[in-house]
Amino acid sequence: MRILGVDPGLLATGFGLVEVKTGTIKILDAGSIEPNPKSLFERRLARVYHLLSEIISAHKPQVLVLEKLYAHYRHPTTACLLGHVRGVICLLAHEHKVELVEYSVKRIRQALVGNGNATKEQVQMFVKRLLNIESTKLTLDTSDALALALGHAHMLKFKLI
């Protein structure tokens, strides 16, 4: 099964595509989409849309795992803007006929690290160890996206470790 994890962001949208077979896991693609922050908002959304569309077309994942929206009461505008990025990703899943699954950050961290309150850095270290990735080649956005894909696989009862 091919699983694409996407960590939506206003400055960087992380993605991680893994192929999971019984007892094995392989990274097919991973990285971060970082549109020019000086570009118009609609152009930044279009960049995320087009690059993720290319990834989905090339690798044909069966599932797209998206991080649920977390909104802090002190930053309601940020949640609204992030909702636009999430909307683009949801539209892509529909257009490409890819199953869309959403998990909260805490649920993924609990599934992988055993602690829903684990830090981004702890999750990153877990992902690096599990997938044997060099420490300099994995941003937090990318490791969060890979964690979404790995967490979904784990919850489907694939044996990852």
C-alpha positions in Angstrom: 0.0 0.0 0.0 1.2 3.5 -0.9 0.5 6.1 1.7 1.1 9.9 1.3 1.3 11.9 4.5 0.9 15.7 4.1 1.6 18.2 6.8 0.0 21.4 5.6 1.6 24.7 6.4 1.5 28.4 5.3 5.3 28.6 4.7 6.1 24.9 4.1 3.9 21.9 3.4 5.7 18.7 4.2 5.0 15.5 2.3 6.1 11.9 2.7 5.2 9.0 0.6 5.9 5.4 1.8 5.2 2.0 0.4 4.2 -0.5 3.1 4.2 -4.2 2.6 3.9 -6.8 5.3 7.0 -6.4 7.4 8.7 -3.8 5.1 8.5 -0.1 4.6 10.2 2.0 1.9 10.3 5.7 1.2 9.3 6.6 -2.3 9.4 10.4 -2.0 9.6 13.0 0.7 10.3 16.7 1.0 8.8 20.1 1.6 6.9 22.5 -0.7 8.0 26.0 0.2 6.3 28.6 -2.0 7.8 32.1 -2.0 6.3 33.9 1.0 6.3 37.1 -1.0 4.1 35.7 -3.7 0.4 36.3 -3.7 -1.5 33.9 -1.4 -3.4 32.3 -4.4 -0.1 31.6 -6.1 1.3 29.9 -3.0 -1.8 27.7 -2.9 -1.4 27.0 -6.6 2.2 25.9 -6.1 1.2 23.5 -3.3 -1.7 22.2 -5.5 0.5 21.6 -8.6 3.5 20.0 -6.9 1.3 17.6 -4.8 -0.7 16.8 -7.9 2.5 15.8 -9.7 3.5 13.6 -6.8 0.1 11.9 -6.7 0.1 11.4 -10.5 3.6 9.9 -10.5 3.3 7.6 -7.5 -0.5 6.9 -7.3 -0.9 6.5 -3.5 -4.0 4.6 -2.2 -4.3 6.9 0.8 -3.6 10.5 1.6 -3.2 11.2 5.3 -3.7 14.8 6.3 -3.0 16.4 9.7 -6.2 17.6 11.3 -6.6 21.3 11.7 -5.5 22.6 15.1 -6.7 26.1 15.9 -5.5 28.1 18.8 -7.9 30.7 20.1 -5.2 33.4 20.1 -4.5 32.9 16.3 -7.9 32.5 14.6 -6.7 34.1 11.3 -3.8 31.5 11.1 -6.3 28.7 11.3 -8.5 30.2 8.6 -5.5 30.6 6.2 -4.3 27.1 7.0 -7.8 25.9 6.1 -7.2 27.1 2.6 -4.1 24.9 2.3 -6.0 22.0 3.7 -8.9 22.6 1.3 -6.5 22.4 -1.7 -5.1 19.1 -0.4 -8.7 17.7 0.1 -9.6 18.8 -3.4 -6.5 16.9 -4.7 -7.5 13.7 -3.0 -11.0 14.0 -4.5 -9.7 14.8 -8.0 -7.2 11.9 -8.0 -9.6 9.5 -6.3 -7.3 8.9 -3.3 -8.8 8.0 0.0 -8.5 10.9 2.5 -7.8 10.1 6.1 -7.2 12.7 8.9 -5.5 12.3 12.3 -4.7 14.7 15.0 -1.1 15.3 15.8 -1.6 13.8 19.3 -3.0 10.6 17.8 -0.1 10.1 15.4 2.5 10.9 18.1 0.8 8.4 20.5 0.8 5.7 17.8 4.4 6.1 16.9 6.3 7.4 20.0 3.9 6.2 22.7 3.3 9.8 23.9 0.7 12.1 22.4 2.7 15.1 23.8 6.0 14.1 22.2 7.9 17.0 20.6 8.4 17.5 16.9 12.0 16.6 17.5 11.2 13.3 19.2 9.0 12.4 16.3 11.7 13.4 13.9 14.2 11.1 15.7 11.8 8.2 15.6 11.2 8.7 11.8 14.9 9.0 11.2 15.7 5.7 13.1 12.8 3.8 11.6 13.5 4.8 8.0 17.3 5.1 8.3 17.5 8.7 7.1 20.6 10.9 7.6 19.9 13.6 10.2 20.7 16.5 7.9 18.3 15.4 5.2 15.0 15.5 7.2 13.2 18.8 8.0 10.5 18.9 10.7 7.8 19.4 8.1 9.0 16.4 6.1 9.3 14.2 9.3 5.8 15.2 10.4 4.4 14.2 7.0 6.3 10.9 7.1 5.0 10.4 10.6 1.4 10.8 9.4 2.0 8.1 6.7 3.7 5.8 9.2 1.1 6.4 11.9 -1.7 5.4 9.5 0.2 2.3 8.5 0.7 1.4 12.2 -3.0 1.9 12.9 -3.9 -0.4 10.0 -1.9 -3.0 11.9 1.1 -3.2 9.5 4.1 -4.4 11.4 6.7 -1.5 11.1 9.3 -2.5 13.6 
